[in-house]
Amino acid sequence: MKNLFIALCFAFPMLAFTVAGQSAITSAIGSGDIETLSTYFDDTVEICILDLEDLLDKDEAKDQIASFFEEHQPKSFNLVHDGTSKGKDSRYFIGDLKTSGEIFRVYVYLMSSSDNYLIQEIRFEKK
């Protein structure tokens, strides 16, 4: 019984992220809210936006994605698929971002850091 309690204590923070954190991230992408989205960035983030692919520090990644959002005004985000690694130390999700003129497939990869998940990689590709 004690082992079950300990396991649940460690599982709930990660489970809470899957609901609250993922929802906050998908909502931020769908509305173009770079301030909220960037709070989930790790110190460095691999980004791929159309032809740009680079490993950037948090502030540079924020600036690049903000520029993308300015050029392609987000209208909505529809989650298509999500999952967790076998070791439960990473998560990912894939969705479609509708903008003012186009639809982009968005890939987000997150790694566990302490009791939270941080974005390691984010990709925006024309669908």
C-alpha positions in Angstrom: 0.0 0.0 0.0 2.8 2.4 0.9 4.5 1.7 -2.5 1.2 2.5 -4.3 0.9 5.8 -2.4 4.5 6.8 -3.4 3.9 5.8 -7.0 0.8 7.9 -7.1 2.5 10.9 -5.6 5.1 10.8 -8.4 2.5 10.0 -11.1 0.1 12.9 -10.4 2.4 15.8 -11.2 3.2 14.2 -14.6 -0.5 13.4 -15.2 -1.4 17.0 -14.2 0.9 18.2 -16.9 -0.6 16.1 -19.6 -3.9 17.8 -19.0 -3.1 21.3 -17.9 0.3 21.9 -19.6 -0.6 20.4 -22.9 -3.8 22.3 -22.9 -2.0 25.6 -22.2 0.5 24.9 -24.9 -2.1 23.9 -27.6 -4.2 26.9 -26.6 -1.2 29.3 -26.9 -0.3 27.9 -30.3 -3.9 28.3 -31.5 -4.1 31.9 -30.4 -0.5 32.9 -31.2 0.2 33.6 -27.5 4.0 33.5 -27.6 4.3 34.7 -24.0 2.5 31.7 -22.6 4.1 29.3 -25.1 7.6 30.5 -24.2 7.1 29.7 -20.5 7.3 26.1 -21.5 10.5 26.4 -23.5 13.7 24.8 -22.2 16.9 26.8 -22.1 17.5 25.8 -25.7 14.9 24.8 -28.2 15.3 23.2 -31.6 12.9 25.0 -34.0 11.9 24.3 -37.5 9.8 27.0 -39.2 9.5 26.4 -42.9 13.1 26.7 -44.2 14.6 27.8 -40.9 16.0 24.9 -38.7 18.2 25.8 -35.8 19.0 25.2 -32.1 18.3 28.5 -30.4 18.3 29.8 -26.9 14.9 30.5 -25.3 14.8 34.2 -26.2 15.8 33.6 -29.8 13.3 30.8 -30.2 10.6 33.1 -28.8 11.5 35.9 -31.3 11.5 33.5 -34.3 8.1 32.0 -33.4 6.7 35.4 -32.6 7.7 36.5 -36.1 6.1 33.4 -37.6 2.9 34.2 -35.6 2.9 37.8 -36.9 3.3 36.7 -40.5 0.8 33.8 -40.2 -1.9 34.9 -37.8 -3.1 31.8 -35.8 -6.8 31.1 -35.9 -7.1 27.7 -34.2 -5.2 24.6 -33.3 -6.5 21.1 -33.6 -4.7 18.3 -31.7 -4.3 15.2 -34.0 -2.1 12.9 -31.9 -0.2 12.8 -28.7 1.9 10.3 -26.7 4.4 9.5 -24.1 7.8 7.7 -24.3 8.1 4.2 -22.8 10.2 5.6 -19.9 7.6 8.4 -19.4 10.4 11.0 -19.5 9.2 12.6 -22.8 6.0 13.5 -24.5 5.0 14.7 -27.9 2.0 15.9 -29.7 1.1 16.8 -33.3 -1.7 19.1 -34.5 -2.9 21.3 -37.3 -2.6 25.1 -36.9 -5.0 27.1 -39.0 -3.8 30.5 -39.8 -5.2 33.4 -41.7 -4.1 31.9 -45.0 -2.7 28.4 -44.6 -2.7 25.3 -42.5 0.5 24.1 -40.8 1.3 20.8 -39.2 2.9 21.4 -35.8 5.1 18.9 -33.9 6.0 19.5 -30.3 8.5 17.4 -28.3 8.8 17.8 -24.6 11.3 16.3 -22.0 10.7 15.9 -18.3 12.6 18.3 -16.1 12.0 17.9 -12.4 8.2 17.7 -12.0 7.5 19.6 -15.3 7.8 19.0 -19.0 9.7 21.6 -21.2 9.6 22.0 -24.9 12.8 20.7 -26.6 11.6 20.9 -30.2 8.8 22.6 -32.1 8.2 22.4 -35.8 5.9 24.3 -38.1 5.5 22.7 -41.6 3.1 23.6 -44.4 0.5 20.9 -44.7 
